[in-house]
């Protein structure tokens, strides 16, 4: 693949911020709202926002099953915050009817940090050994993860970034900070896929 094309799910949330990060890496990124558009991208980003709202809109826009199928068939995906919740196979503290796309063998607790504090910024331990400045907004954390899940980042011991093969998820919002490492990692994953 020479130049990958990334789709950013554009139902709700910080879509433009993700598009801008890929632009900074010279990667083409486009907003996606229709099932047909999934075939034209090499990977999909599920942005931060509100997972219950995105979940409802996925049903209304008839995107839930197409996304599950595409990701199940190997389409790389990256979810930040609400997007992490949506890529989790299991969630705690979701609303009663809340569905996820799933894909990553993990249990994610919604608003996990929020019970202590709504939003905060913190330097977290990142996989490459260098600290990463992370923005958390009513963030979830990963309560438990299956054997295939690689932990990439922790904050105060809590798992806040994971990778399972071609799926990546962070509890924080790299689209809202200056560090490009998370987006660069996803671009590398697209090249490997
Ligand atoms: N708490 C939100 C949710 O449940 C996620 C917040 C965010 O994406 N910043 O979806």
Boltz pocket constraint, residues with backbone or C-beta under 6 A from the ligand:
constraints:
  - pocket:
      binder: B
      contacts: [[A, 47], [A, 48], [A, 49], [A, 50], [A, 51], [A, 52], [A, 80], [A, 81], [A, 82], [A, 83], [A, 85], [A, 110], [A, 111], [A, 137], [A, 138], [A, 139], [A, 140]]
      max_distance: 6.0
